């Protein structure tokens, strides 16, 4: 489809330069811009996610506990999901980091072993477990961090948004968590 549009635009430019109708060129360019503009995701998806219960609950918590830090953990679609709490007004550690948060990541990478991994524009996936902290570069603009609850406390994280039911999975020491709410196949945990 893109090639068709490019062909139309270039052929109209060629035609206009050789004395053809400039109005036809203008109409073609407007059509190409209009069609490409309507295919942008926010226009296609609308605002339905911002009307759901999960959004409302995050917004409610963010309004009453504005300084709290959040993470999105264990989400297979972290590229999109990690920015969701930000839309609701929550300070989210692993939202898309346009500028690297070196100070935060250095607080858990005290010897600087993983500086090359997190010193970049990045989409950040967080996996919670009982292992040692480890950063793994998964793409040129994405990395995964394996964290335990103690490391989250060092980072001053208070809330965890995850599709995983930690109380039934047995992956974590759940004594440090309390379930705030669940909905839309997601759980909001509070770190004690």
GUZALO-67524 format. One record per residue (C-alpha): residue number from 1; residue in one letter; z, x, y. Coordinates in steps of 0.25 Angstrom, whole numbers, plus 5000, padded with zeros to 4 digits. Example, Ala and Ser with C-alpha at 12.3 -4.5 7.8 and 13.67 -1.06 7.14 Angstrom:
! GUZALO-67524
ATOM   pos   code      z      x      y
ATOM     1      A   5031   5049   4982
ATOM     2      S   5029   5055   4996
! end
This chain:
! GUZALO-67524
ATOM   pos   code      z      x      y
ATOM     1      X   5000   5000   5000
ATOM     2      X   5003   5011   5010
ATOM     3      X   4990   5018   5007
ATOM     4      X   4983   5005   5010
ATOM     5      X   4990   5004   5024
ATOM     6      X   4987   5019   5027
ATOM     7      X   4972   5016   5023
ATOM     8      X   4972   5004   5032
ATOM     9      X   4978   5011   5044
ATOM    10      X   4970   5024   5043
ATOM    11      X   4957   5016   5041
ATOM    12      X   4960   5008   5053
ATOM    13      X   4963   5020   5061
ATOM    14      X   4950   5026   5057
ATOM    15      X   4943   5013   5060
ATOM    16      X   4950   5012   5074
ATOM    17      X   4946   5026   5077
ATOM    18      X   4931   5024   5074
ATOM    19      X   4931   5012   5084
ATOM    20      X   4937   5001   5075
ATOM    21      X   4946   4990   5080
ATOM    22      X   4960   4996   5084
ATOM    23      X   4966   4982   5083
ATOM    24      X   4963   4982   5068
ATOM    25      X   4970   4996   5067
ATOM    26      X   4982   4990   5075
ATOM    27      X   4983   4978   5066
ATOM    28      X   4982   4987   5053
ATOM    29      X   4993   4996   5059
ATOM    30      X   5002   4984   5062
ATOM    31      X   5000   4979   5048
ATOM    32      X   5004   4992   5041
ATOM    33      X   5016   4993   5050
ATOM    34      X   5020   4979   5048
ATOM    35      X   5019   4979   5033
ATOM    36      X   5026   4993   5031
ATOM    37      X   5037   4987   5040
ATOM    38      X   5039   4975   5032
ATOM    39      X   5041   4984   5019
ATOM    40      X   5053   4991   5024
ATOM    41      X   5065   4988   5016
ATOM    42      X   5075   4982   5026
ATOM    43      X   5064   4972   5029
ATOM    44      X   5062   4969   5014
ATOM    45      X   5076   4968   5010
ATOM    46      X   5082   4961   5022
ATOM    47      X   5097   4961   5025
ATOM    48      X   5102   4954   5012
ATOM    49      X   5111   4966   5008
ATOM    50      X   5118   4965   5021
ATOM    51      X   5122   4950   5018
ATOM    52      X   5128   4953   5004
ATOM    53      X   5143   4953   5001
ATOM    54      X   5143   4968   4998
ATOM    55      X   5138   4971   5012
ATOM    56      X   5148   4961   5018
ATOM    57      X   5160   4968   5011
ATOM    58      X   5156   4982   5015
ATOM    59      X   5154   4977   5029
ATOM    60      X   5168   4971   5029
ATOM    61      X   5175   4983   5023
ATOM    62      X   5167   4992   5033
ATOM    63      X   5172   4984   5045
ATOM    64      X   5186   4984   5040
ATOM    65      X   5187   4998   5036
ATOM    66      X   5176   5005   5045
ATOM    67      X   5180   5019   5043
ATOM    68      X   5179   5019   5027
ATOM    69      X   5169   5027   5020
ATOM    70      X   5161   5021   5009
ATOM    71      X   5152   5026   4998
ATOM    72      X   5142   5020   4989
ATOM    73      X   5143   5025   4975
ATOM    74      X   5136   5024   4962
ATOM    75      X   5124   5016   4968
ATOM    76      X   5111   5018   4961
ATOM    77      X   5104   5014   4974
ATOM    78      X   5113   5022   4983
ATOM    79      X   5101   5025   4992
ATOM    80      X   5102   5011   4997
ATOM    81      X   5116   5007   4993
ATOM    82      X   5123   5019   5000
ATOM    83      X   5119   5014   5014
ATOM    84      X   5123   4999   5011
ATOM    85      X   5138   5001   5016
ATOM    86      X   5133   5008   5029
ATOM    87      X   5125   4995   5032
ATOM    88      X   5138   4987   5031
ATOM    89      X   5145   4997   5040
ATOM    90      X   5152   5006   5030
ATOM    91      X   5153   5021   5032
ATOM    92      X   5146   5026   5019
ATOM    93      X   5147   5040   5015
ATOM    94      X   5135   5040   5006
ATOM    95      X   5125   5032   5014
ATOM    96      X   5112   5039   5017
ATOM    97      X   5117   5052   5024
ATOM    98      X   5106   5055   5035
ATOM    99      X   5115   5067   5040
ATOM   100      X   5123   5074   5029
ATOM   101      X   5138   5071   5029
ATOM   102      X   5142   5085   5026
ATOM   103      X   5156   5084   5030
ATOM   104      X   5159   5073   5020
ATOM   105      X   5151   5079   5009
ATOM   106      X   5158   5092   5011
ATOM   107      X   5171   5086   5010
ATOM   108      X   5169   5084   4995
ATOM   109      X   5160   5096   4993
ATOM   110      X   5170   5106   4998
ATOM   111      X   5162   5118   4993
ATOM   112      X   5149   5114   4999
ATOM   113      X   5142   5114   4985
ATOM   114      X   5134   5102   4988
ATOM   115      X   5130   5103   5003
ATOM   116      X   5115   5104   5000
ATOM   117      X   5116   5091   4993
ATOM   118      X   5123   5083   5004
ATOM   119      X   5118   5090   5016
ATOM   120      X   5106   5081   5018
ATOM   121      X   5101   5067   5021
ATOM   122      X   5105   5059   5009
ATOM   123      X   5107   5047   5001
ATOM   124      X   5120   5049   4994
ATOM   125      X   5124   5043   4980
ATOM   126      X   5139   5044   4976
ATOM   127      X   5143   5043   4962
ATOM   128      X   5158   5041   4960
ATOM   129      X   5165   5048   4948
ATOM   130      X   5176   5057   4944
ATOM   131      X   5168   5070   4944
ATOM   132      X   5168   5081   4954
ATOM   133      X   5160   5079   4967
ATOM   134      X   5146   5083   4965
ATOM   135      X   5133   5081   4974
ATOM   136      X   5119   5080   4968
ATOM   137      X   5106   5080   4975
ATOM   138      X   5098   5068   4969
ATOM   139      X   5087   5068   4979
ATOM   140      X   5083   5076   4992
ATOM   141      X   5090   5065   5000
ATOM   142      X   5100   5060   4990
ATOM   143      X   5113   5065   4983
ATOM   144      X   5123   5060   4973
ATOM   145      X   5138   5063   4975
ATOM   146      X   5148   5062   4963
ATOM   147      X   5161   5059   4969
ATOM   148      X   5175   5055   4964
ATOM   149      X   5185   5046   4972
ATOM   150      X   5193   5058   4977
ATOM   151      X   5181   5063   4984
ATOM   152      X   5178   5050   4990
ATOM   153      X   5192   5050   4996
ATOM   154      X   5189   5064   5002
ATOM   155      X   5177   5058   5008
ATOM   156      X   5186   5046   5013
ATOM   157      X   5178   5036   5006
ATOM   158      X   5184   5022   5005
ATOM   159      X   5174   5013   4999
ATOM   160      X   5164   5014   4988
ATOM   161      X   5152   5005   4986
ATOM   162      X   5147   5005   4972
ATOM   163      X   5139   4997   4962
ATOM   164      X   5149   5003   4951
ATOM   165      X   5161   4996   4946
ATOM   166      X   5171   5008   4945
ATOM   167      X   5182   4999   4939
ATOM   168      X   5174   4997   4927
ATOM   169      X   5165   5009   4926
ATOM   170      X   5177   5019   4924
ATOM   171      X   5169   5030   4932
ATOM   172      X   5180   5032   4942
ATOM   173      X   5195   5032   4943
ATOM   174      X   5196   5018   4949
ATOM   175      X   5210   5020   4954
ATOM   176      X   5205   5025   4967
ATOM   177      X   5196   5013   4969
ATOM   178      X   5198   4998   4973
ATOM   179      X   5187   4988   4972
ATOM   180      X   5185   4981   4986
ATOM   181      X   5174   4972   4982
ATOM   182      X   5161   4970   4974
ATOM   183      X   5148   4963   4976
ATOM   184      X   5133   4965   4975
ATOM   185      X   5135   4974   4963
ATOM   186      X   5143   4984   4972
ATOM   187      X   5158   4987   4972
ATOM   188      X   5166   4992   4984
ATOM   189      X   5177   5001   4981
ATOM   190      X   5188   5006   4990
ATOM   191      X   5193   5020   4987
ATOM   192      X   5209   5020   4987
! end
